[in-house]
Amino acid sequence: MRDQPQPDDEDDTGRPEGSLRPTQPGVVTGWALAGLVLGWALHPVSDRLDRVPPLVTWTQPLALLLLASILGYAAWATWRTVHVRRERLLPHQAVNRLVLARASALAAALVGGGYLGYGLSWVGDVAELADERLWRCLVAALAAGLGVAAALLLERACRISNRDHST
């Protein structure tokens, strides 16, 4: 049986030590906006440097979809373990899943924003592969968005209430 948190076990916010806040939507949005700017800038920078802008193949969206699938499965398995079967994760397992979830959410937001920005930079361009780049980037951005959602679900699956600590 776990002891109830004592007043001296709390941090400055009144929350028990060792608790984590969920990833804030503003942080995820900030990473996505940073990716959007960087992705959009890739096309004009490539042109100015007389380089061929990168091609987007179907491999990139499929890789992001695979990541989203793995994270989604991990979220489902974790939710089932913690909330349905009421089993505890070992501390290192919980920390590993939380770190994976947060890092994946931020990385997928950055990458998704990057693909969206790069794709939008091709709107109205008359280049031969402009439409192909645009559509593949949009699919990659959508797959990255699924990765963000799955990562946030994994983070949510790791959450336990104080009530669950006492048993």
N, C-alpha and C positions, 0 to 999 in steps of 0.2 A: 504494500500500500504506500502510495506516495504522500509525503507530508504536504499540507497546504502551504502555499507560498507565505512567508513571513514578511512583515513590513520592510525589514532590512534586505529582503531578497528582490526588491523592486528597483527599477532604474528611475531616472528623473521624470519619466512620463507616467509613472504609476503602474507600468506593465511589469509582470514578472520577468526577471532576468532570463535570457535565453530565448525569449520569444521574438519572432520575426514578423514584420508587417508584410502583407502581400505586395507584390510588385504594383506600383502605382500606374494608372493609365497614362498619366502625364509623362512618365519616364519612357514608357513604350512608345508613345507618340513622338517624343523628342528624338529617340533613336530612328524611328521611321522617317521623320522629317530630315534628319541628317543624311540618311540614305537617299532620300528623294533628291536632295540638293546635289549630293555627290554623283548619283546616277545620271541626273540631267546634265551635269557638267562634263561627263565623260565624252559625250558626242562632240560638242564644240571644241573641247580640248584636243581630242584626237584629230579633228579637222585642222586645227591651227598648227599642230605638230606634224602635219602631213602623214599621219598614220591612218591605217584602215580601222574604222571603229569596230569593236569586237562583235563577232557574230554570236547570236544566242541560239543554241541548238536545243532539241527536246530533252537532252540529258540534264540540263540545269533544272527545269521545272520538275522532272521526274525525281531527281535527287532531293529536292525540297519536299515533294510529296512523300517520299520514303521517310524523310525526317519527321514529317507530321504524323505519319502512320506509326512510327516507332514511339514517338512521344504520346500519341493517343492511346496506344496499347499500354504503355507504362502508366498513364493516368488511370485507365480503367482498372488495371491490375492493382494499383495502389489503392484506389477508392474501394475496391472490393475487399482488399485485405484489411484496411483500417476501419472502414465504415460499415461494411456488411458483416464480415466475420468477426469484427471487433478485436483483431489481433494487433499487437504493437510491432512497429518496425524497430529493428535495432537502431540505436542512435546514428551509427555511421551510414546505415541505409537511408534514413530520413534525410540526413545532411546531404548525402550524395544526390538524392532525388531533387531536393530543393535547389541545390547548386546547378544541377542539370536543367531544371525547369527555368530558373531565372536567366541563366546564360543563354539558353536556347530561345527564350522569349525575346531577349534584347537583340541577339544576333539575327534571328529571323525577321524582326522588325526592321533592322538596318538593311539586311539583304533585300527584303520585300520592297522597302522604300527605294532602294537602289535600282531594282528592276523596274519599278513603276516610273521612276524619274527617267531612266534610260529609254524606256518605251515611249514615254510622252515626248521626249526630245525628237522622236522620229515622226510625230504627227505633222502632216503637211509636207514632209520631205519628199522630193521626187527621186531619191536614190532607188536603185533597182531592188534592193532587199529591205527597204524601209518598212513596208507593211508586214513582212515576215518577222522582222525584229520587233515591231510593235506588238503583234499578237503573241509571240512567244514570251516577251517580257511581261505582258499582262497575265498570261497563264502562270509564269514563274512568281509574280507578285501575289497572285491568288493562292498558290501553293505555300508561299511563305506566310501569308495571312493565316492559313490553316495551321501552320507550324506554331505561330504565335498563340493561337487559340488552344492548341493541344498542350503547349508548354504551360500556359496559365491554368489549364485544367489539371495538369500534373501538380502544379504548385498548390492548387486548391485541394487536391486529393490528400496531400500531406498534412493538411490542417487538422488539428484536434482541439476540442474545446477543453476548458479547465475542468469541466465535469468529467471528461474522459480520463484526465490525469489521476483522479482520485480512486479509480478502481484498480 
